[in-house]
């Protein structure tokens, strides 16, 4: 049986980290694992973002969202392994 998983999602400064801190205080017997925000990870890690020479386009957005989804799916089993330590 897979353990229950709760995912917090929301925009920047939406209170996800604060909510996680409160959950950890309220449920000290539970293990909480925090993963990176994938879009930020990609953009700060070198994924080519729009700039003054390469403007945003629906095609760029489609490729970026595909990269975010693929990276998120690849991270989930790793985060599950970390949570089972």
Phi and psi in degrees as a GROMACS rama.xvg file:
@    title "Ramachandran Plot"
@    xaxis  label "Phi"
@    yaxis  label "Psi"
@TYPE xy
-74.6353  141.924  UNK-2
-68.2433  154.281  UNK-3
-65.0028  141.963  UNK-4
-126.304  132.72  UNK-5
-117.72  130.326  UNK-6
-115.064  128.629  UNK-7
-100.586  129.665  UNK-8
-137.234  154.731  UNK-9
161.088  172.748  UNK-10
-75.0835  176.563  UNK-11
-57.4967  138.374  UNK-12
60.4737  29.0929  UNK-13
-86.2438  -4.9352  UNK-14
98.8578  11.7277  UNK-15
-62.6224  -48.5297  UNK-16
-65.3019  -39.2579  UNK-17
-64.3941  -43.9993  UNK-18
-61.8871  -40.0137  UNK-19
-63.2213  -40.2244  UNK-20
-61.4215  -44.2807  UNK-21
-65.1841  -40.6015  UNK-22
-61.2225  -43.3309  UNK-23
-63.6133  -35.9999  UNK-24
-71.5759  -38.3276  UNK-25
-76.6545  -28.0456  UNK-26
-126.732  67.2741  UNK-27
-64.3693  -18.077  UNK-28
-81.8805  -10.8877  UNK-29
-96.9746  151.294  UNK-30
-96.9443  131.249  UNK-31
-118.569  133.667  UNK-32
-126.438  136.394  UNK-33
-115.151  128.645  UNK-34
-104.528  166.025  UNK-35
-73.063  155.417  UNK-36
-81.6778  113.918  UNK-37
-64.0298  -44.1368  UNK-38
-60.5693  -44.0023  UNK-39
-64.0903  -42.2074  UNK-40
-59.0699  -44.8429  UNK-41
-66.1613  -47.8808  UNK-42
-67.9683  -35.2349  UNK-43
-82.542  -12.7049  UNK-44
-98.9011  6.38465  UNK-45
114.624  -1.95036  UNK-46
-59.7462  129.238  UNK-47
-66.0532  108.99  UNK-48
-90.4511  157.423  UNK-49
-58.1546  146.459  UNK-50
-146.233  -167.56  UNK-51
-66.4797  -22.4104  UNK-52
-98.0399  -24.5348  UNK-53
-126.024  94.4483  UNK-54
-77.3981  161.397  UNK-55
-61.2624  146.664  UNK-56
-149.496  158.879  UNK-57
-58.3713  -33.9656  UNK-58
-64.8233  -45.12  UNK-59
-59.6456  -45.7315  UNK-60
-59.3442  -42.3329  UNK-61
-60.9996  -45.5766  UNK-62
-65.8447  -40.2136  UNK-63
-64.0348  -46.252  UNK-64
-63.531  -35.3174  UNK-65
-63.4293  -43.1503  UNK-66
-64.6952  -40.1635  UNK-67
-62.6671  -48.4696  UNK-68
-62.3796  -45.1213  UNK-69
-64.1998  -40.4931  UNK-70
-67.7401  -42.5544  UNK-71
-60.217  -45.0884  UNK-72
-63.7142  -35.2666  UNK-73
-71.5539  -31.4185  UNK-74
-76.935  -29.5618  UNK-75
-57.4011  -46.9718  UNK-76
-65.4886  -31.5119  UNK-77
-67.402  -43.6087  UNK-78
-65.1881  -36.6528  UNK-79
-61.9898  -42.5092  UNK-80
-61.5763  -43.0962  UNK-81
-63.4263  -36.7936  UNK-82
-71.2464  -18.2352  UNK-83
-92.7595  9.08217  UNK-84
